[in-house]
Structures are given as structure tokens and as C-alpha cells.
């Protein structure tokens, strides 16, 4: 039966949770390389923060989501953005060791980290999970994440995600392997059928239901948490959860028009014309949220990086309440 949590999505009652990493932080890259065993473990697309996307995402909350109560930023100790005002009462920095067992640390596995989000102290009963490359792009209201009957909306694409029989574990990406593994366990629990990709964008999560999902798939979650890097046999909780919510009737699937209005996506490539065109397309479409995926690989094109940063500054010129006041000559306040 659906859980009645309508009060949790009222203004000033919903938190936002980010997962964030910056591989330029002193010592991080060396620690990562010391534990890595596969070239895919050191993919910089997942750990780079050269665009300050978290800063602009927080600005987007300020501009378009005034109903947010508090922001939690989950990072490995001692990482904190230099520009972040950690003394602000509406911000919380949550380090991995506050919510994860010491034996699984350090971890570089986003799936393992996300599986612990329900353990964040003083977290609202329902919260919005933002990856750090997701931004609000126009005004949003709490009800934009709810169906007419009060259940949370799940935003899915109209295409099935991978199945294990179609993948080669030796060459397939850890992300696709994790999706396929999640589909296997979903099929066992709820019946064999195609399961769709999740649309790129923030998702509303019920804290208690997320914890129940982790208990329901306890073996798979335990395996995931014990993997320092994404690995064969892992499941992505951010994908497993919305399907679990749908299958247990705790959420409703958004229709195609809702998905298009909510989610926009751009892959930031080193080819300037391609990235320029994708950003302009987002401006033309004006979805409610956008995801700017780092696809620069090892060496980002400086011209493209400069263009993206200029565009972000144009879209979100006003500093948020979460930023330190700029000090003349203080470079750390701006990076």
C-alpha cells in the first residue's frame, strides 16, 4: 500500500542530499591509485570537479527551489569545497565515516555510498537526491515530484536497461553490469519483465522505504558496500530504489510528457561544437532539471571548459547563501 507522506513534501520540510567528490583534493588521487586494480577504477569523469558544478547546483536550488529545508553534502573525509560556508545553518557536510562502517573505507564506489543515504543524521522523512552534476533549471514546487494521489513520481525513460545475457563482464562498463544485476534481482522479486532506464535528474526518496529496500535486497547491498570500486555483482541503489517503489505500489510512474518536462541531459564532450549545441538545446527546451555529464575523459579541452563555466555563470550568476563571501585576493573563496 502507498505510504502517506504528503506532509513530508510541504515547503521547508524536504532536504536535498548530494554526493560529491573532488579528485584534486590533496592526497585523494594517490589513495585512489593505491587501491585501484582496473583502469576503469580511475576514470576521471566520475571524480573530477573542474566545473564547480556543485556550487552552481546550490545556486540553482536558491533560485528555483525555495522550499528546500536543508542541504546535506556527502563526501570522503576531509573533503569540503573551499568556497562552501560550512557554518551556515542550512548546510551539513556528512563524511563517509559518519554513515559507513570503517571496514569498507576508503571507498570509491558511488553505489556503496548511495546505499547509506538513509543513515544521514537529521534527514527529512522524504528527501531529494541530487548527483553533483544535476541542477534545477526553472522554478519547481514540491508537488512536481508527486502524483495526483500523493505518491512520489518515478521518472523513467521509454527504453529497457541492460540484461546480463547481453553483456560481457570482461568488457562491459561497471555501470551497465550493475544495472543488469539490479534487473536480475528485481525479476526474482517481482517477476521477469523489462525494466526501464531512470531518466537523468533528481529523485524523491522516502527515507524509510529506502531502508526497507536495502533490507529486502540485503545480500546484494552487502556485496555492493564491500566493493571499494564499482564491480561485477554490485547494484546501483539509485536505480533499484525507484523500481522497488513502483513494484511495491509506493510510487507512480510519471507519464512521457512529465519526464520530458522534468529531465534534461547534456554530455560534455571535448568537441566544442557538440557541447555548445547541447547547452543551447537545453536553453531551448528549458526542462525543470538538467544533468551535465562529464565526458571529457583524461584531458578536458580548455576551450570547452571555459565555455561551460561561462554558461553556468550566465545561468546562475547570483551566489547562494551556502557560499563564503568573496574576499579580495582570496582565490580559495572562488574555487
C-alpha positions as CSV (number, residue, x, y, z in Angstrom):
1,X,0.0,0.0,0.0
2,X,1.2,3.6,-0.7
3,X,2.8,5.3,2.3
4,X,1.0,8.6,3.3
5,X,3.9,11.0,3.5
6,X,2.2,14.1,1.9
7,X,3.3,16.3,4.8
8,X,7.0,15.5,4.1
9,X,6.9,17.3,0.8
10,X,5.5,20.6,2.1
11,X,7.6,23.7,1.9
12,X,10.6,23.8,4.3
13,X,10.2,20.1,5.1
14,X,12.2,18.4,2.4
15,X,16.0,18.1,2.3
16,X,18.4,17.8,-0.6
17,X,21.3,15.3,-0.5
18,X,24.3,15.5,-2.7
19,X,27.1,13.0,-3.2
20,X,30.3,14.9,-4.1
21,X,34.0,14.2,-4.8
22,X,36.9,16.3,-5.9
23,X,39.9,14.3,-7.1
24,X,42.2,17.4,-6.9
25,X,41.9,17.4,-3.2
26,X,45.4,16.7,-1.7
27,X,46.0,13.0,-1.3
28,X,42.8,11.7,-2.9
29,X,44.3,10.7,-6.3
30,X,47.2,8.9,-4.6
31,X,44.8,7.0,-2.3
32,X,42.6,6.1,-5.3
33,X,45.5,4.8,-7.3
34,X,46.9,2.8,-4.4
35,X,43.6,0.8,-4.2
36,X,42.8,0.6,-8.0
37,X,43.2,-2.6,-9.8
38,X,41.4,-1.9,-13.1
39,X,41.9,1.1,-15.5
40,X,38.1,1.7,-15.2
41,X,38.6,2.4,-11.5
42,X,40.5,5.6,-12.2
43,X,38.1,7.1,-14.8
44,X,38.4,10.9,-14.1
45,X,34.9,11.5,-15.5
46,X,33.5,10.3,-12.1
47,X,35.8,12.1,-9.8
48,X,36.7,15.4,-11.4
49,X,35.3,18.8,-10.2
50,X,36.8,21.2,-12.6
51,X,33.5,22.9,-13.4
52,X,32.4,23.7,-9.8
53,X,29.0,22.1,-10.7
54,X,28.1,21.6,-7.0
55,X,28.4,25.4,-6.5
56,X,26.1,26.1,-9.4
57,X,23.7,23.4,-8.4
58,X,23.4,25.0,-5.0
59,X,22.7,28.3,-6.7
60,X,20.0,26.6,-8.8
61,X,18.3,25.5,-5.5
62,X,18.4,29.0,-4.3
63,X,16.9,30.4,-7.5
64,X,14.3,27.7,-8.2
65,X,13.6,25.5,-5.2
66,X,12.9,27.8,-2.2
67,X,11.0,25.0,-0.4
68,X,14.2,23.1,0.5
69,X,14.8,22.9,4.2
70,X,18.4,21.8,4.4
71,X,21.2,20.5,2.2
72,X,23.5,17.5,3.1
73,X,26.7,17.1,1.1
74,X,28.2,13.6,1.4
75,X,31.9,13.4,0.8
76,X,35.0,11.5,2.0
77,X,36.9,13.0,4.9
78,X,38.3,15.6,4.9
79,X,36.9,16.9,1.6
80,X,34.9,20.1,1.8
81,X,34.5,22.6,-1.1
82,X,36.8,25.6,-0.4
83,X,34.0,28.0,-1.2
84,X,31.4,26.4,1.0
85,X,30.2,28.2,4.1
86,X,30.0,25.2,6.4
87,X,28.8,27.4,9.3
88,X,25.5,28.1,7.6
89,X,22.6,26.5,9.5
90,X,21.1,25.1,6.3
91,X,24.1,23.1,5.2
92,X,25.5,19.8,6.6
93,X,28.7,18.1,5.4
94,X,28.4,14.4,6.0
95,X,31.7,12.4,5.7
96,X,31.6,8.8,4.7
97,X,32.9,7.6,8.1
98,X,29.8,9.1,9.8
99,X,27.4,6.8,8.0
100,X,29.6,3.9,6.8
101,X,31.4,1.1,8.6
102,X,35.2,1.6,9.0
103,X,36.0,-1.8,7.3
104,X,34.6,-0.6,3.9
105,X,36.5,2.6,3.9
106,X,38.0,4.2,2.0
107,X,35.5,3.7,-0.8
108,X,35.4,5.0,-4.3
109,X,32.2,3.2,-5.2
110,X,29.3,5.6,-5.6
111,X,26.9,2.7,-5.4
112,X,28.2,1.8,-1.9
113,X,28.0,5.4,-0.8
114,X,24.4,5.9,-2.0
115,X,23.3,2.8,-0.2
116,X,23.9,4.6,3.1
117,X,22.0,7.8,2.4
118,X,19.1,6.8,4.7
119,X,21.6,6.8,7.6
120,X,22.3,10.6,7.4
121,X,21.5,12.2,10.7
122,X,18.5,14.6,10.9
123,X,17.4,13.8,7.4
124,X,13.9,14.7,6.4
125,X,11.4,11.8,6.0
126,X,11.5,12.4,2.3
127,X,14.4,13.9,0.5
128,X,15.6,14.8,-2.9
129,X,18.8,13.1,-4.1
130,X,20.9,15.2,-6.4
131,X,24.1,13.9,-8.0
132,X,26.6,16.8,-8.1
133,X,26.1,17.3,-11.8
134,X,22.4,17.9,-11.6
135,X,20.9,21.4,-11.5
136,X,17.4,22.9,-11.3
137,X,16.7,24.9,-14.5
138,X,13.4,26.5,-13.8
139,X,11.0,27.0,-10.8
140,X,10.0,23.8,-9.1
141,X,7.4,23.1,-6.4
142,X,7.1,20.1,-4.1
143,X,4.1,18.8,-6.0
144,X,6.2,18.5,-9.2
145,X,7.6,15.3,-7.6
146,X,4.2,13.9,-6.6
147,X,1.4,12.1,-8.5
148,X,-2.2,13.2,-8.1
149,X,-2.8,10.5,-5.5
150,X,0.1,11.8,-3.3
151,X,2.6,9.1,-4.2
152,X,6.1,10.0,-5.3
153,X,6.7,10.1,-9.1
154,X,9.3,8.0,-10.7
155,X,10.7,9.4,-13.9
156,X,11.7,6.6,-16.3
157,X,12.8,6.5,-20.0
158,X,10.9,4.5,-22.6
159,X,13.7,2.0,-23.2
160,X,14.7,-1.1,-21.3
161,X,18.0,-1.2,-19.4
162,X,20.6,-3.9,-20.0
163,X,20.2,-7.5,-19.1
164,X,23.1,-9.7,-18.1
165,X,22.8,-12.2,-21.0
166,X,23.6,-9.4,-23.5
167,X,26.8,-8.2,-21.6
168,X,30.4,-9.3,-21.5
169,X,31.5,-8.9,-17.9
170,X,35.1,-8.6,-19.0
171,X,34.5,-5.6,-21.3
172,X,31.1,-4.0,-20.3
173,X,31.1,-0.9,-18.1
174,X,30.6,-1.4,-14.4
175,X,27.5,0.8,-14.6
176,X,25.8,-1.4,-17.2
177,X,26.8,-4.5,-15.3
178,X,25.2,-3.1,-12.1
179,X,22.0,-2.2,-14.0
180,X,21.8,-5.8,-15.3
181,X,22.4,-7.2,-11.9
182,X,19.7,-5.0,-10.4
183,X,17.3,-6.2,-13.2
184,X,18.1,-9.8,-12.2
185,X,17.2,-9.3,-8.6
186,X,14.1,-7.2,-9.5
187,X,12.9,-10.1,-11.7
188,X,13.4,-12.6,-8.9
189,X,11.4,-10.4,-6.5
190,X,8.7,-9.1,-8.8
191,X,8.6,-11.2,-11.9
192,X,10.6,-11.3,-15.2
193,X,9.9,-8.3,-17.4
194,X,11.9,-5.4,-18.9
195,X,12.9,-2.7,-16.5
196,X,13.5,0.8,-17.9
197,X,16.4,3.3,-17.5
198,X,15.9,6.0,-15.0
199,X,15.7,9.5,-16.5
200,X,18.7,11.7,-15.6
201,X,17.6,14.0,-12.8
202,X,17.0,14.3,-9.1
203,X,14.6,11.8,-7.5
204,X,12.5,12.0,-4.4
205,X,13.3,9.2,-1.9
206,X,11.3,8.1,1.1
207,X,13.9,7.5,3.8
208,X,12.1,4.6,5.5
209,X,11.2,2.9,2.2
210,X,14.9,3.2,1.1
211,X,16.0,1.5,4.3
212,X,13.4,-1.3,3.6
213,X,14.7,-1.6,0.1
214,X,18.2,-2.2,1.4
215,X,16.8,-4.8,3.8
216,X,14.8,-6.5,1.0
217,X,18.0,-6.9,-1.1
218,X,20.3,-7.3,1.8
219,X,22.8,-9.7,0.2
220,X,23.2,-7.5,-2.9
221,X,23.5,-4.3,-0.9
222,X,26.1,-6.0,1.4
223,X,28.1,-7.1,-1.7
224,X,27.9,-3.6,-3.1
225,X,29.0,-2.0,0.2
226,X,32.1,-4.2,0.4
227,X,33.3,-3.2,-3.1
228,X,35.7,-0.3,-3.0
229,X,35.1,0.3,-6.6
230,X,32.1,-0.5,-8.9
231,X,32.3,-4.2,-9.6
232,X,30.5,-7.1,-11.2
233,X,27.8,-8.1,-8.7
234,X,27.1,-4.6,-7.5
235,X,23.6,-3.0,-7.7
236,X,23.0,0.8,-8.0
237,X,20.6,1.8,-5.2
238,X,19.6,4.9,-7.1
239,X,18.2,2.7,-9.8
240,X,17.0,-0.2,-7.6
241,X,15.0,2.1,-5.3
242,X,12.6,3.7,-7.8
243,X,11.8,0.3,-9.3
244,X,11.3,-1.1,-5.8
245,X,9.0,1.8,-5.0
246,X,7.0,1.2,-8.2
247,X,6.7,-2.6,-7.7
248,X,5.5,-2.1,-4.1
249,X,3.0,0.5,-5.2
250,X,4.7,3.2,-3.1
251,X,5.3,5.4,-6.2
252,X,3.7,6.1,-9.5
253,X,5.4,6.2,-12.9
254,X,5.4,9.7,-14.5
255,X,4.0,9.9,-18.0
256,X,6.1,10.7,-21.0
257,X,5.3,14.4,-21.0
258,X,6.2,14.7,-17.4
259,X,9.5,13.0,-18.0
260,X,10.3,15.4,-20.8
261,X,9.4,18.4,-18.8
262,X,11.4,17.3,-15.8
263,X,14.7,15.9,-17.2
264,X,17.3,17.3,-19.5
265,X,20.7,15.9,-20.2
266,X,23.9,17.0,-21.9
267,X,27.1,15.0,-22.4
268,X,30.0,17.5,-22.1
269,X,32.5,16.4,-24.8
270,X,35.8,17.9,-25.8
271,X,34.4,18.7,-29.3
272,X,33.4,22.4,-28.8
273,X,30.6,22.4,-31.4
274,X,28.9,19.4,-29.9
275,X,28.9,20.8,-26.3
276,X,27.8,24.2,-27.5
277,X,24.9,22.7,-29.3
278,X,23.8,20.6,-26.4
279,X,23.8,23.5,-24.0
280,X,21.8,25.7,-26.4
281,X,19.4,22.8,-26.8
282,X,18.8,22.8,-23.1
283,X,18.2,26.5,-23.2
284,X,15.6,26.0,-26.0
285,X,13.9,23.0,-24.2
286,X,14.0,24.5,-20.7
287,X,13.4,21.3,-18.7
288,X,12.9,21.6,-15.0
289,X,16.2,20.0,-14.2
290,X,19.4,19.3,-16.2
291,X,22.3,16.9,-15.8
292,X,25.7,17.9,-17.2
293,X,27.6,14.7,-17.6
294,X,31.5,15.0,-17.7
295,X,32.6,13.0,-20.7
296,X,36.0,14.8,-21.1
297,X,38.0,11.6,-20.4
298,X,41.6,12.2,-19.4
299,X,42.3,15.7,-20.7
300,X,39.4,18.2,-20.9
301,X,39.5,20.7,-23.7
302,X,40.3,24.1,-22.1
303,X,38.1,26.0,-24.6
304,X,35.1,23.8,-23.8
305,X,35.7,24.0,-20.1
306,X,35.8,27.8,-20.3
307,X,32.6,27.9,-22.4
308,X,30.8,25.6,-19.9
309,X,31.9,27.7,-17.0
310,X,30.9,30.9,-18.7
311,X,27.5,29.4,-19.5
312,X,27.0,28.3,-15.9
313,X,27.9,31.8,-14.7
314,X,25.4,33.2,-17.1
315,X,22.6,30.8,-16.0
316,X,23.3,31.2,-12.3
317,X,25.1,34.5,-11.6
318,X,23.9,35.0,-8.1
319,X,25.9,33.4,-5.2
320,X,23.8,31.2,-2.9
321,X,23.6,31.6,0.8
322,X,25.8,28.5,1.0
323,X,28.9,30.3,-0.4
324,X,31.5,32.1,1.6
325,X,31.6,35.8,1.0
326,X,34.2,36.6,-1.7
327,X,37.4,38.1,-0.3
328,X,39.7,40.3,-2.4
329,X,42.8,38.3,-3.3
330,X,41.4,35.1,-1.7
331,X,41.4,32.5,-4.5
332,X,40.1,29.8,-2.3
333,X,36.8,31.5,-1.9
334,X,36.2,31.2,-5.7
335,X,37.4,27.6,-6.2
